[in-house]
Amino acid sequence: MIESSKVNKILYGGDYNPEQWPEEIWEEDMRLFKLAHVDVVTLNVFSWAALQPDESTYDFSKLDKIMECVQKNGLKVCLATSTAAHPAWMARKYPDILRTEYNGMKRKFGSRHNSCPNSPTYRKYSVALAEKLAERYKDYDNIVAWHISNEYGGECYCENCEKAFRVWLQKKYKTIEELNRVWNTSFWGHTMYDWDDVVLPDLRTEEFSWDGRPRTNFQGISLDYRRFNSDSMLECFKLERDVVKKYTPEIPVTTNLMGCYQPLDYRKWAKEMDFVSWDSYPAFGAEYGHNAMCHDVMRGLKQGMPYALMEQTPSVSNWHKYCALKRPGVMRLLSYQALAHGADTVMFFQMRRSIGACEKYHGALIDHVGTENTRVFREMTALGKELEQLGDKTLGARSRAKAAIVFDWDNWWASSLSAGPSEAINYYDEVFTYYCSLLQMHIPVDIIGVTDDISGYQLVAAPLLYMCKDGFDEKIRKFVKEGGTFLTTYFSGYVEDHDLVITGGYPGRLRDILGIWVEESDAVPVEDIGIRHTFTYKGKTYPAEILCDLLHLEGAESLGAYDNDFYAGMPAVTKNRFGKGCAYYVATHSDAAFYRELLTEIAAECGLESLAVTENHGAEACDAENGAGQLLTMVETTLRENEEGRFLFLLNHGEKEEKVMLKEGGSDLLSGKHYEGGAGLVLEAKGVALLQLG
């Protein structure tokens, strides 16, 4: 986490850009920061142009003054390297630094995320700047973290990347023969004779748009490009990290991730980061389960270690079609949601609103009026005071879940690139469907990767495990044999690591564990969802959507069967006893009522306990991004533990008050009230309680 010897409370503050303002404003900012209980600022995020006005000149005079100002005023610093937007002179003199788009268009100077990650120019100058910053500010004792670049993302299809892609492939596959095998280039006569025959998959080569959806002729090529692109940006991060570590080995290094962001494999990134941090920007009115899942994905990247909430908006985001304000209480609620899931910081973008360009109407602690006399400032001051009083109580606290859900970037990429069987297949939505059900049952969940240890869990769910990677089936097999419960779904086990089909019958390596053979899969047209295809489970009828697997039992028992079409009577839900444990298979996609029914049964069987009981007065419809319906109580519960004790977070996301029945007594660290076990705790709309149990 953030440098612990310098931190004795939840850090509170965020992005500050004093270089955009005259110096007389700075002292007023310091006064306002003290009023709001701000104790940390992120500096120098987009200052490369000012720090390096030409190839050989560096000018740190203004940054020196800023660093001295914040140190004098007792503020801790998260110091950024400024390398997310290169200077104009660099693009003019070295055009290789500019990215090429998916359609082959060469970019000009402008925007951000416009630097080719494989440009020798970018790597040379970004590392040089990071080194000069580390060397210059290494003795400042208020620097608590290094912030490398900013929100890495996007893709590049330039000649730099094409050459680097060939090198990356040579390291991975060693021979051109192995490359031809894993890409199955005998199809359509695509055999590669030389490494120089390899070209990037874009609109000029293998990828195309079909009804507005990106498709590819060769999934293996496109999958490897996505891995390569993620690795290329990660290499840029590592180069800067290593050079600042040379001067400040004791200061932890991070970069701000973006939740469930598909282009970058954050599991691989997290291994190279001292601590995970991320930027949380849920859209106005978004179902809270999505943000909860993003928090849990972030927490799971480093096996449950606390992470940093690096950015959120105090009031409004600027990029939505309709930029609605956060209603009173929502900023506080979402801040505690971050803490509830494992954050040890509450930080914002931004501290003072800029006066020009695209983020001038993005929310800030200090609005354009420039005073403390705003609703947002008052709310943030109240939260800052509350966090100051909370002190170090929850710092370092971990969650102890007995249920886990697998979330894997290779599966996300590969399933989205698949040529069939249905464009409605959505990896994120399928994972969210199961996560959301456990969330509403108040059962703690870890979100894990395929390389993580699963032996300590009672339930491991891997929805839409399309790609069963080498060795993961053995891990599952051992887990179930020793008494664990495994759950997976339709379109699972089809391919290995290179997206080559595992022959011998679906679900491939999982066939013996699940005790089934999937012979065919029927795609359900979107217009037929909930109308034509149904199945019966425990005497109730549920919709069968997206895909209907036609499967045969090979030791498993049928728990539910299809009701119609030529496969009426075939199993739709199965359970296989395997060793001391069991494995469930759900052969289709259904609705929220089914998932609650199924997971309630599985939770009881596994001995999974809910943290609290809610009366569900404020239950509202909850939709995943592409329509995966859920029905959630509007109360969210989590539990964190450290040497100070056990902390139960209760969050009411609804518009009405909610009553929570406590299984165990405790004292609310926010209100000071004490509650006995079995008592009812009433949460007001958008209310929060933080109970230290026992």
C-alpha distance (Angstrom), angle and dihedral (degrees) to the residues before:
residue distance angle dihedral
M1 . . .
I2 3.79 . .
E3 3.81 111.4 .
S4 3.81 100.6 -65.5
S5 3.81 99.0 -159.7
K6 3.82 88.7 63.2
V7 3.81 96.8 44.1
N8 3.81 128.5 70.6
K9 3.80 100.0 160.7
I10 3.79 143.1 26.4
L11 3.79 103.8 -64.5
Y12 3.79 113.0 -120.5
G13 3.79 126.2 -165.3
G14 3.79 135.5 56.5
D15 3.80 148.8 -162.4
Y16 3.80 113.6 4.7
N17 3.81 123.5 -177.1
P18 3.82 107.4 -173.5
E19 3.81 90.2 157.0
Q20 3.83 86.0 75.6
W21 3.82 90.8 60.5
P22 3.82 138.3 58.8
E23 3.79 114.4 -98.9
E24 3.81 94.1 -110.4
I25 3.81 87.6 68.3
W26 3.81 92.3 57.2
E27 3.80 96.6 71.6
E28 3.80 90.7 49.5
D29 3.80 88.2 51.4
M30 3.80 89.6 52.8
R31 3.80 89.9 53.4
L32 3.80 91.6 50.2
F33 3.79 92.3 46.2
K34 3.79 90.5 55.6
L35 3.81 90.5 49.9
A36 3.81 90.4 52.2
H37 3.85 94.0 45.3
V38 3.80 91.4 -118.3
D39 3.81 110.7 166.5
V40 3.83 105.5 167.7
V41 3.81 134.5 46.8
T42 3.79 131.1 -172.0
L43 3.81 108.0 -137.0
N44 3.78 138.7 -171.5
V45 3.81 99.2 20.4
F46 3.82 97.9 144.5
S47 3.81 105.6 16.6
W48 3.82 103.0 109.6
A49 3.82 92.9 110.9
A50 3.81 91.5 53.6
L51 3.80 95.3 42.1
Q52 3.81 95.5 49.3
P53 3.84 112.3 29.2
D54 3.80 92.8 170.7
E55 3.77 141.6 4.5
S56 3.78 97.6 -80.3
T57 3.82 104.0 25.0
Y58 3.80 127.5 88.2
D59 3.79 120.8 -177.6
F60 3.80 117.1 -169.9
S61 3.80 96.9 160.5
K62 3.79 96.7 109.9
L63 3.80 93.9 40.9
D64 3.82 88.5 50.5
K65 3.80 89.4 56.8
I66 3.80 91.9 46.9
M67 3.79 92.6 49.7
E68 3.81 91.2 48.6
C69 3.81 91.2 47.6
V70 3.79 96.0 52.8
Q71 3.80 92.8 42.1
K72 3.81 91.0 51.5
N73 3.79 88.6 52.4
G74 3.80 94.4 51.0
L75 3.79 97.9 -109.4
K76 3.78 123.3 148.7
V77 3.80 117.5 -134.9
C78 3.77 135.9 -137.0
L79 3.81 97.6 -163.6
A80 3.80 117.8 -151.4
T81 3.80 125.8 -156.5
S82 3.84 95.5 -135.6
T83 3.80 93.9 -134.2
A84 3.82 99.3 127.6
A85 3.84 93.1 91.4
H86 3.80 121.9 33.8
P87 3.84 122.1 -144.3
A88 3.80 121.9 -96.1
W89 3.81 93.7 -117.4
M90 3.80 89.7 59.0
A91 3.81 93.1 54.8
R92 3.81 90.6 46.8
K93 3.78 95.0 49.4
Y94 3.82 99.4 34.4
P95 3.83 110.1 30.8
D96 3.82 90.3 175.9
I97 3.80 86.0 80.6
L98 3.83 91.4 69.4
R99 3.78 121.8 92.2
T100 3.79 127.8 -120.0
E101 3.80 116.6 -136.7
Y102 3.81 128.8 -126.8
N103 3.82 90.0 -96.7
G104 3.81 93.2 52.5
M105 3.82 96.2 -100.4
K106 3.82 113.5 146.2
R107 3.80 111.5 -134.2
K108 3.80 125.5 -130.5
F109 3.80 126.2 -146.6
G110 3.79 113.2 -63.0
S111 3.81 146.3 82.2
R112 3.82 116.0 34.6
H113 3.81 133.4 -87.2
N114 3.79 83.2 52.8
S115 3.81 99.0 124.4
C116 3.79 118.4 103.7
P117 3.82 105.9 -123.0
N118 3.82 90.1 -144.5
S119 3.80 95.9 48.4
P120 3.83 110.5 121.2
T121 3.80 86.7 -148.8
Y122 3.80 93.4 55.6
R123 3.78 93.8 46.2
K124 3.82 93.0 46.9
Y125 3.79 97.3 50.3
S126 3.81 99.0 35.2
V127 3.80 91.8 54.1
A128 3.81 91.5 44.4
L129 3.81 91.3 53.8
A130 3.81 92.6 46.8
E131 3.79 89.7 51.4
K132 3.79 94.0 50.2
L133 3.80 90.8 49.3
A134 3.81 92.6 50.0
E135 3.78 93.0 46.5
R136 3.81 92.8 47.9
Y137 3.82 99.7 45.5
K138 3.81 101.7 29.9
D139 3.80 93.1 112.0
Y140 3.80 97.2 54.6
D141 3.79 104.9 112.1
N142 3.81 94.3 -160.0
I143 3.83 96.1 66.8
V144 3.81 105.0 109.0
A145 3.83 98.8 172.9
W146 3.79 145.3 5.0
H147 3.81 115.3 -124.0
I148 3.82 109.4 -156.1
S149 3.83 115.3 -151.1
N150 3.83 113.0 -46.8
E151 3.81 134.7 -88.1
Y152 3.81 98.1 -21.0
G153 3.78 111.1 -144.7
G154 3.79 150.9 124.9
E155 3.79 130.6 65.5
C156 3.79 139.0 -96.4
Y157 3.83 129.5 -150.8
C158 3.81 101.5 -176.6
E159 3.80 130.6 129.1
N160 3.83 90.9 -96.4
C161 3.78 88.9 58.7
E162 3.80 94.3 43.9
K163 3.81 91.2 54.6
A164 3.79 91.9 44.4
F165 3.83 90.3 48.1
R166 3.81 89.8 58.2
V167 3.80 91.0 51.0
W168 3.81 90.9 47.4
L169 3.82 90.4 51.3
Q170 3.80 92.9 48.3
K171 3.80 90.6 53.8
K172 3.79 91.2 47.3
Y173 3.82 101.3 43.1
K174 3.85 103.6 20.9
T175 3.83 96.0 -156.1
I176 3.79 135.1 49.8
E177 3.82 88.1 -129.3
E178 3.81 91.4 60.5
L179 3.80 90.3 47.4
N180 3.81 90.1 53.7
R181 3.80 90.0 49.4
V182 3.82 97.7 51.0
W183 3.80 92.5 43.6
N184 3.82 92.2 44.5
T185 3.80 89.7 -134.6
S186 3.80 92.2 171.2
F187 3.81 82.6 83.6
W188 3.83 111.2 93.6
G189 3.81 90.4 -2.2
H190 3.82 94.1 -78.5
T191 3.81 96.6 147.6
M192 3.81 113.2 153.6
Y193 3.83 114.9 -138.9
D194 3.79 97.4 -178.0
W195 3.80 136.9 15.6
D196 3.81 87.6 -111.2
D197 3.80 88.3 65.6
V198 3.82 89.1 70.2
V199 3.80 114.1 101.1
L200 3.79 130.0 178.0
P201 3.82 116.4 -94.2
D202 3.80 107.4 -115.1
L203 3.80 139.4 122.7
R204 3.81 89.6 -65.2
T205 3.82 93.9 56.3
E206 3.82 130.8 12.5
E207 3.80 105.6 -10.7
F208 3.78 127.6 76.9
S209 3.78 142.0 161.8
W210 3.79 120.3 -102.8
D211 3.81 113.7 -173.2
G212 3.79 88.2 -23.1
R213 3.80 94.6 -52.7
P214 3.83 120.1 114.3
R215 3.80 111.3 -115.8
T216 3.79 134.1 176.3
N217 3.79 135.7 -152.3
F218 3.80 93.1 -146.7
Q219 3.79 114.6 38.0
G220 3.80 92.5 -173.5
I221 3.80 92.4 58.3
S222 3.81 94.5 45.7
L223 3.81 92.0 45.1
D224 3.80 91.8 52.1
Y225 3.80 90.8 48.1
R226 3.82 89.9 56.3
R227 3.79 90.5 49.5
F228 3.80 89.7 47.7
N229 3.81 93.9 48.1
S230 3.80 91.4 51.5
D231 3.81 90.7 46.9
S232 3.82 91.9 48.3
M233 3.79 93.0 57.0
L234 3.78 90.8 42.2
E235 3.80 88.9 55.3
C236 3.82 89.0 55.5
F237 3.81 89.5 52.1
K238 3.81 91.9 49.0
L239 3.80 93.4 49.9
E240 3.81 91.6 55.3
R241 3.80 92.5 40.5
D242 3.77 92.6 53.7
V243 3.79 94.4 50.0
V244 3.82 94.8 50.2
K245 3.82 89.7 45.2
K246 3.80 88.3 57.4
Y247 3.82 89.4 66.2
T248 3.82 101.2 28.1
P249 3.82 108.3 27.6
E250 3.81 91.6 161.8
I251 3.82 96.0 56.8
P252 3.84 113.3 86.5
V253 3.79 120.0 -125.8
T254 3.79 129.2 -141.1
T255 3.78 143.4 152.1
N256 3.78 127.2 -147.6
L257 3.80 112.6 -99.2
M258 3.80 123.9 -163.7
G259 3.80 108.3 -130.0
C260 3.80 115.6 -114.5
Y261 3.79 94.2 8.1
Q262 3.79 110.8 161.1
P263 3.84 104.3 -156.2
L264 3.82 97.1 64.5
D265 3.80 127.3 54.4
Y266 3.80 97.7 -131.1
R267 3.82 92.7 -175.4
K268 3.78 89.0 65.2
W269 3.81 91.3 42.3
A270 3.81 93.8 51.7
K271 3.80 91.1 60.6
E272 3.80 88.3 63.7
M273 3.82 96.6 45.3
D274 3.80 124.8 84.0
F275 3.78 88.5 -142.7
V276 3.78 135.2 -2.4
S277 3.79 120.4 -112.8
W278 3.77 129.5 176.0
D279 3.81 145.4 -178.1
S280 3.81 115.5 -120.1
Y281 3.80 116.9 -157.6
P282 3.81 111.5 157.0
A283 3.80 113.1 -177.4
F284 3.79 118.5 -110.2
G285 3.79 108.8 -82.3
A286 3.81 93.7 10.9
E287 3.78 114.8 152.2
Y288 3.80 107.2 -98.1
G289 3.79 93.3 -131.1
H290 3.81 91.7 74.5
N291 3.80 92.7 57.5
A292 3.81 90.2 43.5
M293 3.80 90.0 53.8
C294 3.81 91.9 48.9
H295 3.80 89.4 52.3
D296 3.81 90.3 50.7
V297 3.80 91.9 47.1
M298 3.81 88.4 54.0
R299 3.80 92.4 46.8
G300 3.79 90.7 48.8
L301 3.80 94.9 53.8
K302 3.81 91.3 81.2
Q303 3.80 99.4 31.9
G304 3.78 96.2 -89.7
M305 3.80 99.3 -43.6
P306 3.84 114.7 151.4
Y307 3.78 114.7 -95.9
A308 3.81 137.6 -162.5
L309 3.78 127.0 -103.1
M310 3.80 93.8 -142.5
E311 3.80 98.9 176.8
Q312 3.78 142.2 12.2
T313 3.78 130.1 145.8
P314 3.80 119.5 -99.1
S315 3.80 91.3 -146.4
V316 3.80 120.4 -20.1
S317 3.79 140.0 14.2
N318 3.77 119.4 -138.5
W319 3.81 103.5 -146.3
H320 3.80 103.6 63.2
K321 3.79 122.2 101.7
Y322 3.80 88.4 -116.9
C323 3.79 111.6 24.8
A324 3.80 100.9 -151.0
L325 3.79 121.3 -175.2
K326 3.76 123.3 -111.4
R327 3.79 103.8 -105.7
P328 3.81 119.5 -122.0
G329 3.79 110.0 -70.3
V330 3.81 96.2 16.4
M331 3.82 95.8 98.6
R332 3.81 89.5 53.8
L333 3.80 91.9 44.0
L334 3.81 94.0 51.6
S335 3.80 91.0 45.4
Y336 3.80 90.2 56.1
Q337 3.80 90.0 44.6
A338 3.80 87.2 61.6
L339 3.82 91.3 49.1
A340 3.80 90.4 45.9
H341 3.79 92.0 58.4
G342 3.79 97.4 44.8
A343 3.80 112.2 -72.5
D344 3.81 120.3 141.0
T345 3.83 94.9 -170.2
V346 3.80 137.4 52.2
M347 3.79 108.9 -155.6
F348 3.79 135.5 161.6
F349 3.74 145.8 -157.2
Q350 2.97 106.2 -107.0
M351 3.80 141.5 21.5
R352 3.83 97.2 -176.6
R353 3.80 126.8 17.7
S354 3.79 114.3 -115.4
I355 3.79 119.3 -130.7
G356 3.79 100.6 -134.5
A357 3.81 146.2 36.7
C358 3.78 129.8 27.2
E359 3.82 99.6 -39.5
K360 3.80 98.7 48.9
Y361 3.82 90.0 105.2
H362 3.79 95.2 43.5
G363 3.80 112.0 114.2
A364 3.80 123.4 -93.4
L365 3.77 142.3 174.9
I366 3.82 89.3 -115.8
D367 3.80 111.5 44.0
H368 3.81 127.3 -156.4
V369 3.79 88.9 -87.3
G370 3.80 86.3 68.7
T371 3.81 99.3 -142.3
E372 3.79 141.1 97.3
N373 3.81 91.5 -111.2
T374 3.80 98.6 101.7
R375 3.78 134.2 101.0
V376 3.80 91.8 -121.0
F377 3.81 93.4 51.4
R378 3.81 91.1 49.7
E379 3.82 92.1 49.5
M380 3.79 92.6 47.6
T381 3.80 91.9 47.2
A382 3.80 90.5 52.7
L383 3.80 91.4 49.9
G384 3.81 91.8 46.2
K385 3.79 90.5 53.4
E386 3.81 91.2 47.5
L387 3.81 92.2 51.6
E388 3.81 90.5 47.1
Q389 3.80 89.7 54.9
L390 3.81 90.9 46.4
G391 3.80 88.4 58.1
D392 3.79 116.9 171.4
K393 3.81 97.0 -25.0
T394 3.81 96.6 117.6
L395 3.82 100.0 26.8
G396 3.78 112.4 130.5
A397 3.79 93.1 5.6
R398 3.80 115.7 154.6
S399 3.79 133.6 -153.6
R400 3.82 118.6 -123.1
A401 3.79 107.8 -153.3
K402 3.79 126.2 174.9
A403 3.80 93.9 -165.5
A404 3.79 124.5 66.6
I405 3.79 136.3 -173.6
V406 3.80 122.0 -156.6
F407 3.81 116.1 -128.6
D408 3.79 113.5 -180.0
W409 3.81 127.6 176.7
D410 3.82 94.5 -151.3
N411 3.79 88.8 56.5
W412 3.79 90.7 47.4
W413 3.80 91.8 51.3
A414 3.79 96.6 41.4
S415 3.81 96.7 46.5
S416 3.81 91.6 48.6
L417 3.81 90.9 49.7
S418 3.80 94.1 48.5
A419 3.80 116.8 124.4
G420 3.81 94.5 -131.4
P421 2.91 163.0 -60.7
S422 3.84 92.1 139.8
E423 3.78 136.6 -11.3
A424 3.82 87.4 -145.0
I425 3.82 91.3 71.2
N426 3.80 106.4 112.7
Y427 3.79 119.5 175.3
Y428 3.80 96.4 -163.0
D429 3.81 92.7 48.9
E430 3.80 92.9 49.2
V431 3.81 92.5 51.1
F432 3.80 90.4 45.3
T433 3.81 91.5 52.0
Y434 3.82 91.8 62.0
Y435 3.80 94.1 37.2
C436 3.80 91.6 51.9
S437 3.80 92.7 52.4
L438 3.80 92.7 53.3
L439 3.80 90.1 44.3
Q440 3.80 92.0 56.5
M441 3.81 89.4 47.5
H442 3.85 87.7 56.5
I443 3.79 91.0 -123.1
P444 3.83 113.0 147.0
V445 3.80 113.6 -118.9
D446 3.79 133.3 -165.9
I447 3.79 117.8 -154.4
I448 3.78 107.8 -143.6
G449 3.79 142.9 175.7
V450 3.79 130.1 -121.7
T451 3.82 91.9 -102.8
D452 3.82 94.1 54.5
D453 3.79 123.5 103.3
I454 3.82 110.1 -99.7
S455 3.79 99.3 178.2
G456 3.81 95.0 101.2
Y457 3.80 96.1 56.7
Q458 3.77 129.1 90.8
L459 3.81 94.7 -157.1
V460 3.80 128.3 30.1
A461 3.81 117.3 -177.3
A462 3.80 121.9 -169.7
P463 3.81 107.0 -179.9
L464 3.80 115.9 -163.3
L465 3.81 94.0 2.0
Y466 3.80 90.2 179.2
M467 3.81 92.4 159.7
C468 3.80 113.9 48.4
K469 3.78 101.8 -166.6
D470 3.78 125.2 -143.6
G471 3.79 109.5 -75.2
F472 3.79 97.5 6.7
D473 3.79 92.4 99.1
E474 3.82 88.7 54.8
K475 3.78 90.0 52.0
I476 3.82 90.4 51.3
R477 3.80 92.4 43.8
K478 3.82 91.6 54.3
F479 3.82 91.8 43.7
V480 3.80 93.5 53.7
K481 3.80 95.0 41.2
E482 3.80 89.0 55.6
G483 3.79 93.2 52.9
G484 3.79 107.1 -81.2
T485 3.78 126.9 134.1
F486 3.80 118.8 -126.5
L487 3.80 127.0 -168.6
T488 3.78 129.8 -171.3
T489 3.79 138.7 157.5
Y490 3.77 148.1 -140.8
F491 3.83 118.2 -48.1
S492 3.81 92.0 32.3
G493 3.79 130.5 137.5
Y494 3.80 94.9 14.3
V495 3.81 101.0 126.6
E496 3.79 143.8 24.1
D497 3.80 128.9 -128.6
H498 3.83 95.8 -64.7
D499 3.82 95.5 46.4
L500 3.80 92.2 -103.6
V501 3.80 113.7 144.5
I502 3.80 115.5 -107.7
T503 3.79 103.2 -129.2
G504 3.79 124.3 -144.4
G505 3.78 97.9 68.3
Y506 3.80 137.1 -49.9
P507 3.02 134.5 -54.5
G508 3.79 83.2 39.6
R509 3.80 114.1 -163.6
L510 3.80 91.1 12.3
R511 3.82 95.2 56.5
D512 3.81 97.5 99.8
I513 3.81 93.7 41.9
L514 3.81 92.3 52.5
G515 3.81 95.4 36.7
I516 3.81 93.8 -136.9
W517 3.80 142.8 104.7
V518 3.80 118.3 -146.1
E519 3.79 107.7 -150.4
E520 3.82 100.7 176.9
S521 3.80 141.9 -5.1
D522 3.81 124.2 -140.4
A523 3.81 117.0 -152.5
V524 3.81 113.8 -138.2
P525 3.83 112.2 -142.8
V526 3.78 112.9 -124.9
E527 3.80 91.3 -119.1
D528 3.83 89.6 58.3
I529 3.80 96.2 50.7
G530 3.78 110.7 128.0
I531 3.81 92.8 2.5
R532 3.78 114.5 70.4
H533 3.80 106.2 17.7
T534 3.80 123.3 60.1
F535 3.79 140.2 148.9
T536 3.77 134.2 -158.9
Y537 3.80 122.5 -124.2
K538 3.81 122.9 176.2
G539 3.80 90.9 -14.3
K540 3.81 95.7 -51.7
T541 3.79 129.2 105.6
Y542 3.80 120.4 -127.3
P543 3.82 133.4 178.4
A544 3.81 119.3 -97.9
E545 3.80 108.1 -146.5
I546 3.83 142.6 175.7
L547 3.83 96.8 3.3
C548 3.78 134.8 12.0
D549 3.81 111.9 -158.8
L550 3.79 114.1 -149.4
L551 3.77 103.0 -146.6
H552 3.80 141.8 171.4
L553 3.79 125.9 -141.9
E554 3.80 117.1 -113.3
G555 3.79 98.8 176.1
A556 3.79 98.3 -36.7
E557 3.80 122.9 109.7
S558 3.78 124.3 -126.9
L559 3.81 114.7 -117.8
G560 3.81 95.3 177.0
A561 3.79 138.3 7.8
Y562 3.81 139.5 -153.4
D563 3.79 116.0 -96.0
N564 3.78 102.9 -154.1
D565 3.80 151.0 19.3
F566 3.80 120.4 51.5
Y567 3.82 90.9 -52.9
A568 3.81 95.5 58.6
G569 3.79 108.6 144.1
M570 3.81 95.2 26.4
P571 3.84 115.8 124.3
A572 3.82 117.7 -87.5
V573 3.82 97.9 171.8
T574 3.80 123.0 30.9
K575 3.78 139.9 -179.8
N576 3.79 125.1 -159.9
R577 3.77 124.8 -167.3
F578 3.78 107.2 -141.9
G579 3.78 119.6 176.7
K580 3.81 108.5 -45.4
G581 3.81 93.4 -24.5
C582 3.76 140.4 49.7
A583 3.80 141.3 -126.3
Y584 3.82 127.2 -143.6
Y585 3.79 126.7 -155.0
V586 3.80 124.8 -165.5
A587 3.80 107.3 -163.3
T588 3.80 97.5 -163.9
H589 3.80 143.9 21.5
S590 3.79 117.9 -95.5
D591 3.80 143.4 166.4
A592 3.79 135.6 -70.7
A593 3.80 94.3 -96.7
F594 3.81 91.0 59.3
Y595 3.79 94.5 48.9
R596 3.79 91.6 49.8
E597 3.80 90.5 50.5
L598 3.81 94.2 46.9
L599 3.79 97.2 43.1
T600 3.79 93.1 44.7
E601 3.80 87.9 57.9
I602 3.80 93.4 45.2
A603 3.82 92.8 46.2
A604 3.81 91.0 52.9
E605 3.79 90.4 48.4
C606 3.83 92.0 49.3
G607 3.79 95.2 43.6
L608 3.81 93.5 -118.1
E609 3.80 110.9 163.3
S610 3.79 129.1 -153.9
L611 3.79 118.6 -125.8
A612 3.80 94.8 -133.2
V613 3.79 143.3 -11.7
T614 3.80 121.6 -113.4
E615 3.77 128.5 -165.4
N616 3.83 91.7 -136.6
H617 3.79 94.3 -136.3
G618 3.76 91.3 150.7
A619 3.80 101.0 42.4
E620 3.78 110.2 155.4
A621 3.77 137.0 177.5
C622 3.78 113.4 -85.4
D623 3.77 120.0 -163.6
A624 3.75 130.2 -168.5
E625 3.77 116.6 -134.9
N626 3.78 93.7 -87.9
G627 3.76 99.8 34.3
A628 3.81 107.1 -78.9
G629 3.79 98.1 154.6
Q630 3.78 124.0 -141.5
L631 3.79 134.0 167.8
L632 3.78 112.6 -140.4
T633 3.72 135.2 -178.3
M634 3.77 103.7 -123.2
V635 3.81 90.9 -126.4
E636 3.79 116.9 93.8
T637 3.81 122.4 -163.1
T638 3.80 132.3 -168.1
L639 3.79 136.2 165.3
R640 3.82 128.0 -143.8
E641 3.81 127.0 -177.1
N642 3.80 136.0 -162.9
E643 3.81 137.4 148.5
E644 3.82 88.7 -73.3
G645 3.79 92.4 61.2
R646 3.80 143.9 -94.5
F647 3.80 120.3 -43.5
L648 3.79 124.0 -158.5
F649 3.81 114.6 -160.7
L650 3.81 117.7 -157.5
L651 3.81 117.4 -171.5
N652 3.79 126.1 -178.3
H653 3.79 110.1 -156.2
G654 3.79 93.1 174.5
E655 3.79 134.9 98.1
K656 3.81 93.1 -121.4
E657 3.78 132.9 58.4
E658 3.80 115.3 -94.2
K659 3.79 132.3 -155.2
V660 3.80 119.6 -137.3
M661 3.80 122.1 -165.3
L662 3.78 108.8 -143.2
K663 3.78 120.0 -139.3
E664 3.80 91.1 -162.9
G665 3.78 132.9 26.4
G666 3.77 127.2 -116.3
S667 3.78 148.0 142.3
D668 3.81 122.8 -88.2
L669 3.79 106.3 -126.1
L670 3.81 90.6 -158.2
S671 3.80 102.0 48.4
G672 3.81 100.6 22.4
K673 3.82 92.0 -127.9
H674 3.80 121.5 139.3
Y675 3.80 122.8 -141.4
E676 3.79 129.9 -166.0
G677 3.79 122.7 -136.7
G678 3.81 110.5 -87.2
A679 3.79 92.1 25.8
G680 3.77 124.0 127.0
L681 3.79 119.6 -116.0
V682 3.79 117.3 -160.2
L683 3.80 116.5 -146.3
E684 3.77 117.3 -162.4
A685 3.80 119.4 -136.5
K686 3.84 107.9 -67.2
G687 3.80 87.2 4.8
V688 3.80 128.7 151.4
A689 3.79 133.5 -155.3
L690 3.80 124.8 -174.8
L691 3.80 111.0 -167.2
Q692 3.76 124.4 -167.4
L693 3.78 99.1 -150.0
G694 3.77 127.1 -135.9
